[in-house]
Amino acid sequence: MTLSFFDQFSLTAFMGIPLIALALTLPWILYPTPQNRCLNNRLLTLQAWFIRQLTHQLFLPINPGGHKWALLLASVLIFLITLNLLGILPYTFTPTTQLSMNMGLAVPLWLATVLIGARHQPTHSLAHLLPVGTPTPLIPILIMIETISQFIRPIALGVRLTANLTAGHLLIQLISTAAFYLAFTMPTVSILTMGLLLLLSILELAVAIIQAYVFVLLVSLYLQESV
């Protein structure tokens, strides 16, 4: 039976337990929890410094009213980075390659920013639908375009994360398969292909971190327009 390259993205279950549930919950075990009865070690100090720096960069341009989102967005960022990085390991499943999961993250976060803007700054939120100085004949068209672009935002968030990770995983599998089959017929080409695979794996590590950061950064930009 010939397996498809897309089988790595299929949802599977073991003994009736969906493996995606384990993939979503087990990565949290990797992070140590600070305790009051012991001093922080180097790992906890580095973890706290990393979270502090990221939240500082995300919320620097946002008004103080939006700083309440710091804990939520920092948790989402660490969550996405962990899932993306663990998905690169062999014999693992990447939940963030599922569009349904990414949309489940993107839609509530986007909708929350829209509702906050409609509640606290309704006039300012509606002003984004019409640029200043628009000619009168173009007002209905621009309002329609801006409204559509507003509803496309969560779709863009979910599709961007899914497409980038799926493309990277497929490319790694294609090149690794080619390197395996060329090892018996063309060893020199196979070695060069494995070198390319190593470089691609390093690139995929960077993509896994960058895409998680871009996801949270775009949510913070949407929040900036609402607070």
Steps between C-alpha positions, in 0.01 A plus 500: 500500500645836397456772758426855400719791602193656657450209742717680753225764533212255552332479839554164667385338823655240731272286717218746435706801612558767232873555476446868430375534859830361628694721261322806639536418871832321547732786385405700808686242710827618345478839670608518865274676747652743754459393859498719811699246699805501276717753321470548128761319298655613172225340292222679687690827485552465124134410452383804697741729312381365163133555583569846641689614192236370260211657684692828520553504122138405427335751731740793461282681240168403664313721743499396868142378462619216279769379739244273663552270202867441589445169677267365231718591201819384672336164571381469138848587374675238714230248416543548123879501515501174696260323265686623191841393629385161626338432163841503333616198701457156337191292585311802633180671397471874441157627610566842346490347152125455552302795366213427737722545806664818370161648415384402848778720636474783248124560496444546877806726537400714202138514612607608849699792359201605287259483796737696722527772237124509450446530875763753603563698179207446260560824307872433463436140390251606234741770380738227380244406236538830318840668438524876549452708186314237298304640206123478544434259206754252640362494855263198458762297313776568755271419792412169336867420430611587854216293647599198292867545594397512866329161472792355304741566788430180700510293182839649415628424851401134485594435138841668532602280793363184339649560155851585620531200730339258255726612215811465714408151622417381149826636361701329773326169433552529125871574531556231764323243280715601204818473710401150616438362152806669348726343764493167312549634149677836529675529840667832421174666404339347808762660727442838336126453543545422870703820534213689344262322738707617797484861383127468440449360850680803647279726290193315621607559861510872428164486319339321796602781736436787258152383402392474864635849563329640188168347608513668841642823355208536259252440783676773701474736201127431477478569873688827455224626271234423762645642823 
